[in-house]
């Protein structure tokens, strides 16, 4: 969550309250079993916003890295929010084209079909940001928040970069899953996690290419940009303890 003059901003929403209440209706049984998903009301974004002392009605913007079931389930918990995403991701998700086997399982349109205020951004070349393309001037958002296209995991996958005033934060979402893929002296990923990434990818060359670019950024400009992904608990604890997210 980011506090701005334009209201509260969320980066992804995780599982929502409706996912918790109706998992069989909202989520794929395949992924529920494969990932041993634990659905807890207190871990939904709306509950965490309240726990921090904020009113969920003040969440005015949501930036979605991609529309996988575990990133977009809480969109409808914030009906006052504008949803920002790449146009490519929205197009592919609406068609269910997320991979031969997982395409009809990873995207759950019932998680976002009541959202009616979308801002869609092209994946084409934008302005440079540390060697990456960046979508700036996000509608209604301050210039310190950028959308960074990082395709491969999905066709329209992106990261979100935030200028904190003392350095940049880059939420790389699912561009990688394990810290050593980016931050380790030797690139490493546990076998099971590596297999899961390959199962979920839509463009292996693009995914690995973006990982390599993120790795270079982390090693060459680590003092300027703090990079973290969506699924590494060690990175999460490091950022939380540093009060960075």
N, C-alpha and C positions, 0 to 999 in steps of 0.2 A: 504494500500500500504506500502511496506517495501523497503527501499533502501539497496542494498547489492552490494558487489563487482562483483556479477554475473549478475547485472542488476536489474531493478525494478521487484518486486514480488507482485502479487495481491492475496488476500485471498477472494475467491468467486468473482463473477462479477455482480451480480444482473441482472436486465433487460438490454438488449443490444439495440443498435440503430435500429436493424431490428425488434425487438419486438415493439418499439415505432412506427416505420413506417408501420408495417404490423401486428397489434395485432390479427386480426381474423385468419390470416394464421399461426401465430406462437404460440398462447396461447389458452388454453382451455376456451371456453365461460363460462363454469361452474365456474372456479376459478376466471375469470375476474369479474363476477357478485358477487360471494360469498365474495370476498375480496375487492370489490370496488377499483380495482387496478387503480392507477393514473400513467400514463406513460408520463414522462417529459424528453425531450432530455437532459436537463442540469443535470439530476440526473444519467444518465448512467455513468458507470465507465470510459469510454473513455473520456467523457466530463470533468469529475472531474480530471482525470489525467492531461488533458490540462490546466484546471483552476489552478492547482498547479504549473504550469510552466514546466511540463515534456512533453517529446515526447512519445506518445503511442507506437511508434516503439521500445522504450527502455524497454518495459515490456517484459521480457524474460521468466518469469515463472508465472503460475497461479496454486494455490492450491485450489482445489474444495472440500468443505466439503461433498457435495452430489449434484446430478444432477437434483434436483427439478427445475421447470421452473423459479422460482424467485431467484435462486442462480447461474444458468449457462447460462443465456441468452446472456451475453456479451462475451462469449469465443471467438466467431468469429470476434470480434472487435479488437483482438490482434493476428494477424496471425503469428507473430514472436515468440510467446510464447509456451513453453512446458507446457502441462497440467498434473498436478500431482493429483492422486486420488487413492482410494483403488480399487483393481481389482474387488472386489465383487460388488461395486457400479456400475462400468462400465458394468459389465456383466448383472446385474439385469436391469439396465436402458435400455440397448440395447434390452432386451427382453420385456420391458414394465411390469415387474413383481413388481410393487410397491404397491400392495394392490388390493383387489378384485374390488372395485369401482374406486378408484383414480389412479390405476396403469397406465391406458392408457391416463390419463389426467395430471398427475404430471410430467411425463417425456415427453419432446418434442425434439425428436432426431434432428429435423431441427435446433435446437439451437447449435448443436455441430458437425453435420455431415461433416463439412468442415475442422474441426481440424484434423491434421494428425500426430501430435507429442505428444503422450501420454506416461506417465510413470505410470505404474500400480503397486500397492504395496499390499502384502498379508495382510489379516485381522488377521492372526495367532499371536501367542505370540511373542512380540518384547522385547525390552529392557525396564526395569522399569522406570517410571517417576511419582513420587508422588503417587505410588500405581496403576497407569494405565500402560497398555502396550503402547509402543511408537515405531513408525517407524522412525528410524534415518537414516542418510546417504541418504537423498533424492537426487536423481541424479542431480548434478549440483548446488545444493543449500548448503549454509553454515550449519554447524552442529547446529547452534542456532535455526533452524527451524525444528519442529517435526510434524508428523502426529499422532494424538491420536484417535484410533478407539473408536467410541461411537455409536454402533448400536442400533436400536430400532425404531427411526423415519423412517429410511430406513435401508435396510440390510447392506449397506456399508458406512453408515454415519460416519463421523469422525470430530474431532475438530482439530484445528491447534494451536500449542503452539510456542511461540517466546520468546527467552531469550533476553531481552533488555539490559542486563548488570547490571541493577539495580533491576531486578525482572522479573518474567515471565508474559506474557499475554497469556490467553487461550481463543481463539474464539471457543465457544462451539456450534456455529451454531444453529441447531434446536433441540439440546438435551434437551432444555427447552425453554419456551416462555416468562415467566414472572419472574422478579427478585426475588420475594418472594419464588419461588420454590427452589431457591438456597441460597439466601442471607438473607431471612427473619428469624426472631426468630421462627416464626411458618410457616410451609410450606403452601403456599396459591397460588391459581391460579384462576382468574375470570372464571365463569362458561362457557362463550362462548369460551374462549381461551382453556379451558380444553377440551371442546367437540371437538374443531378443532384438537387438538393434538391427541385425540383418533381416530378421523376419519383418520388421516394421518399415524398413527403408523403401522408398520408391525410386531413388536414383543413387546407387552406390557411389559412383564417381563424384557426384556433387557432395554427398554427405562426407566422404573421406577428404575431399578437397577443402571443404569448409572447416573440418576438424583440424587439418594441417594449418590452415590460416589462423585459426583460433590459437593453436599451439604456439605459432610464431609470435602472435600478439602477446600471449601470456608471458613468454620468455623474454621478449625484447622490450615490452612496454608494461610489464607487470606493475610498476610503480604508479602508472597513470591509469590503468584499467583493471578493475577487479572483476574477474570472469567467474560465473558460477552457473551450474546447470539445474535442471528441475528435480533430479532424482538421486543426488548423492547426499546422504545424511551427514557426512563429515563436512562437506562444503557448507551445508545448511547451518550446522552448529558453529562453524568458524565465522560465517557472516552474521549470525544472530549474536554471538558473543561480542563481535566487533561493532554491533549496532549499525551494521551497514544495510540490512534489509529488515 
